[in-house]
Every structure is written in C-alpha cells, then in structure tokens.
Amino acid sequence: MRRVRYSVASSLDGFIAGPNGEYDWIPMDPDIDFAAMFSGFDTMLMGRKSYEVAKTAGPDQMGMWKGMRVIVCSNSLNPDTHPDVEIVGKDLPTFIQKLKSEPGKDIWLFGGGDLFRSLLEAGLVDEVKRLLPYKHLNALQTVGYTEMFDYLDGKLSLEEATELIKKNTRQYAKRQMTWFKKDKDVRWIDARKCDIAVLSGLIGSVSA
C-alpha cells in the first residue's frame, strides 16, 4: 500500500511559513538533489492555502509538479476554474484511503500544517506512524518525535503534542543561539539579505 508522507522545510524555531504564508526565507540549496527527492512520489496532496501560494510563485514552483497527480483538498475551490489539479472536498479520509490502495509511488503531503493536522487525527499520515516501533532508539529521543510518540500512545492530545513541540523547539533554538553567541569564530549572516550565491561562496571558503 502507498504511504502518505509529510515532507516540509522548517525554521529552527519551528515555523514552516511566514505570517502571510510566504516561504521566501527558504534558500534553494543547489547541493540538494530535488529530482531524486521527488522521484519517490507520483502524487502531491495539498490544502487550498498551499495551492494558492504555490500558484502565485509562477512556473518555477509549478514545474516541480510536472508529471505528478496534484490533489487539492478544498470545499471552496471550483474544479472548473482549476483544471490543472484535482479538487477534493467531501469525505476526505475515505478518498485518501482509496488513494493509498491504488498502485503507484508514495503520496507527498505538501505544504501547511492544517491539512497535516486533520489527516494525522484521522490516522492517515504513515511516515509518522511507521516510526512508532522504533521510539526507544536514541536517534528518536528528540524534539518532534517524543511528543508525537506520546500522542500516538494516547498520553497527549494532538493539540497538546503540537503546543509542546513548539515550546520545546523554541527552547532548543534559544539554547543553540546562546551557545553559538559565545563562539567568537562564528560569523553571523542575515539570510534575508544574502543570496544563495554569496552564501555558497562563504561556505566554500570555510570548507576549503
């Protein structure tokens, strides 16, 4: 059976988008093999907000959908005005269960957290559940994993687990910042004012 896998970029303090849904803070790292990353999927599943943000990004963003079946979960979008995607609104859990049973590659749950939350509550996000048998491993005793394991074990509600992840992630980020500020050799760069070419050059000069 195909898996629904949630894959998304996150800031160190636990955010996946700006206050208006923007993602311009995420640099496109040329060292990441996006083609290899996308090769494991043939279906993309997203909510309305993520779809509308991606549409405004133009051909570069939409190009990564080439060859994929794109499904947008929305009760408000009119399928007739969005012929490039498949709009699904009613009985989403049943639809996704059927989708998972169809032949093909895995399904990429793309974009924001609202859809992820609703599918997680319905038990439809496999990439999280499949790690449960390995929760005792040291590598999974980290922020994000431990809270979700407690949710899956019934020790926390999803709301409690989510808030705890946010709290623990911010505390971790604060400790990291405090540690690095003590290191006089650390060079601070404002990523919002530094393009990827300059950043790559700096990284190259350090590793040389």
C-alpha positions as CSV (number, residue, x, y, z in Angstrom):
1,M,0.0,0.0,0.0
2,R,1.2,3.5,-0.8
3,R,2.2,5.8,2.1
4,V,1.2,9.4,2.8
5,R,4.5,11.1,3.7
6,Y,4.7,14.7,5.1
7,S,7.8,16.5,4.0
8,V,8.3,20.2,4.6
9,A,11.0,22.7,5.4
10,S,11.0,24.2,8.9
11,S,12.8,27.1,10.5
12,L,14.9,26.4,13.6
13,D,12.1,27.8,15.8
14,G,9.5,25.5,14.3
15,F,7.8,27.6,11.6
16,I,7.0,26.3,8.1
17,A,5.9,29.7,6.7
18,G,5.9,33.4,7.4
19,P,2.9,35.2,8.9
20,N,1.3,35.6,5.4
21,G,2.2,32.1,4.2
22,E,5.3,33.2,2.5
23,Y,8.3,30.9,2.1
24,D,10.9,33.3,0.7
25,W,13.1,32.7,3.7
26,I,13.9,29.1,2.4
27,P,17.1,29.2,0.2
28,M,17.1,26.9,-2.8
29,D,20.3,24.9,-2.0
30,P,22.0,23.8,-5.3
31,D,23.5,20.8,-3.4
32,I,20.1,19.3,-2.8
33,D,19.1,16.8,-5.4
34,F,15.4,17.7,-5.7
35,A,14.9,15.4,-8.7
36,A,16.0,12.4,-6.5
37,M,13.7,13.7,-3.7
38,F,10.7,14.0,-5.9
39,S,11.3,10.6,-7.6
40,G,9.8,8.7,-4.7
41,F,6.4,10.4,-5.3
42,D,3.9,10.4,-8.1
43,T,1.0,12.2,-6.3
44,M,1.0,15.5,-4.4
45,L,-1.6,16.3,-1.8
46,M,-2.1,19.8,-0.5
47,G,-4.6,22.2,1.0
48,R,-6.1,25.3,-0.6
49,K,-3.8,27.8,1.1
50,S,-0.6,26.0,-0.1
51,Y,-2.0,25.6,-3.6
52,E,-2.8,29.3,-3.9
53,V,0.6,30.3,-2.6
54,A,2.3,27.9,-5.0
55,K,0.2,29.3,-7.9
56,T,1.5,32.8,-7.2
57,A,5.1,31.6,-7.4
58,G,4.9,31.1,-11.1
59,P,6.3,28.4,-13.5
60,D,9.4,27.6,-11.3
61,Q,7.3,26.4,-8.4
62,M,4.7,24.7,-10.6
63,G,7.4,23.0,-12.6
64,M,8.1,20.6,-9.8
65,W,4.6,19.2,-10.1
66,K,5.3,18.1,-13.7
67,G,4.2,14.5,-14.2
68,M,2.5,14.3,-10.8
69,R,-1.1,13.9,-10.0
70,V,-1.9,17.0,-7.9
71,I,-4.8,16.8,-5.5
72,V,-6.0,19.9,-3.7
73,C,-8.2,19.5,-0.6
74,S,-10.8,22.3,-0.6
75,N,-14.5,22.8,-0.1
76,S,-14.4,26.3,-1.7
77,L,-12.4,26.0,-4.9
78,N,-14.4,25.4,-8.1
79,P,-12.9,22.4,-10.1
80,D,-14.0,24.1,-13.4
81,T,-11.7,27.0,-12.7
82,H,-8.7,24.9,-11.7
83,P,-8.4,22.3,-14.5
84,D,-4.7,21.7,-13.8
85,V,-5.4,20.0,-10.5
86,E,-7.9,17.6,-8.9
87,I,-10.2,19.2,-6.3
88,V,-11.4,17.0,-3.4
89,G,-13.7,18.4,-0.8
90,K,-16.1,15.8,0.7
91,D,-15.3,12.7,2.8
92,L,-11.5,13.2,2.6
93,P,-10.5,10.3,4.8
94,T,-12.4,7.8,2.6
95,F,-10.9,9.3,-0.6
96,I,-7.3,9.1,0.8
97,Q,-7.8,5.5,2.0
98,K,-8.8,4.6,-1.6
99,L,-5.9,6.7,-3.0
100,K,-3.4,4.7,-0.8
101,S,-4.8,1.4,-2.0
102,E,-4.2,2.4,-5.7
103,P,-1.0,1.3,-7.4
104,G,1.8,3.8,-7.7
105,K,4.5,5.6,-5.7
106,D,4.1,7.3,-2.3
107,I,1.9,10.4,-1.8
108,W,3.6,13.7,-0.8
109,L,1.6,15.6,1.7
110,F,2.9,19.1,0.8
111,G,2.7,22.5,2.4
112,G,1.0,23.8,5.5
113,G,0.1,22.3,8.8
114,D,-3.8,22.5,8.8
115,L,-4.2,19.6,6.4
116,F,-1.4,17.6,8.1
117,R,-3.2,18.0,11.4
118,S,-6.6,16.8,10.1
119,L,-5.0,13.8,8.3
120,L,-2.9,12.9,11.4
121,E,-6.1,13.0,13.5
122,A,-7.6,10.6,11.1
123,G,-4.6,8.3,11.3
124,L,-3.7,8.7,7.6
125,V,-0.1,10.0,7.8
126,D,2.1,6.9,7.5
127,E,5.6,8.5,7.8
128,V,4.8,9.3,11.5
129,K,3.1,6.0,12.4
130,R,5.7,3.7,10.9
131,L,8.4,5.0,13.3
132,L,6.4,4.1,16.4
133,P,8.1,0.6,16.9
134,Y,11.5,2.4,17.0
135,K,10.6,5.0,19.5
136,H,13.2,3.5,22.0
137,L,16.1,4.4,19.7
138,N,18.4,7.2,20.9
139,A,18.1,8.9,17.5
140,L,14.4,9.4,18.0
141,Q,14.6,10.8,21.5
142,T,14.4,14.3,20.1
143,V,12.0,17.2,19.8
144,G,9.2,16.4,17.5
145,Y,9.5,12.6,17.8
146,T,9.0,12.2,21.6
147,E,5.9,14.4,21.6
148,M,4.3,12.7,18.6
149,F,5.0,9.3,20.2
150,D,3.2,10.4,23.3
151,Y,0.3,11.4,21.1
152,L,0.2,8.1,19.3
153,D,0.4,6.3,22.6
154,G,-2.6,8.3,23.9
155,K,-0.7,10.2,26.5
156,L,-1.3,13.6,24.9
157,S,-3.9,15.1,22.7
158,L,-2.8,16.3,19.3
159,E,-3.2,19.9,20.4
160,E,-1.1,19.2,23.5
161,A,1.6,17.5,21.4
162,T,1.7,20.3,18.9
163,E,2.0,23.0,21.5
164,L,4.7,21.0,23.3
165,I,6.7,20.6,20.1
166,K,6.5,24.4,19.5
167,K,7.6,25.1,23.1
168,N,10.4,22.6,23.1
169,T,11.7,23.6,19.7
170,R,11.9,27.3,20.7
171,Q,13.7,26.4,23.9
172,Y,16.2,24.3,21.9
173,A,16.7,27.1,19.4
174,K,17.3,29.6,22.3
175,R,20.0,27.3,23.8
176,Q,21.6,26.9,20.4
177,M,21.7,30.6,19.8
178,T,23.2,31.2,23.3
179,W,25.9,28.6,22.6
180,F,26.9,30.0,19.3
181,K,27.0,33.6,20.5
182,K,29.8,32.5,22.9
183,D,31.9,31.3,19.9
184,K,34.0,34.2,18.6
185,D,34.7,32.3,15.4
186,V,31.0,32.2,14.4
187,R,30.2,34.7,11.6
188,W,26.6,35.8,11.6
189,I,24.7,36.2,8.3
190,D,21.3,37.6,7.7
191,A,19.8,35.1,5.3
192,R,17.2,37.6,4.2
193,K,19.9,39.9,2.8
194,C,22.3,37.3,1.5
195,D,21.6,35.5,-1.8
196,I,22.4,31.8,-2.3
197,A,25.5,32.5,-4.5
198,V,27.1,34.6,-1.8
199,L,26.2,32.1,0.9
200,S,27.6,29.2,-1.2
201,G,30.8,31.2,-1.6
202,L,31.1,31.7,2.1
203,I,30.5,28.0,2.8
204,G,33.1,27.0,0.2
205,S,35.7,29.3,1.7
206,V,35.2,27.7,5.1
207,S,35.4,24.1,3.9
208,A,38.4,24.7,1.5
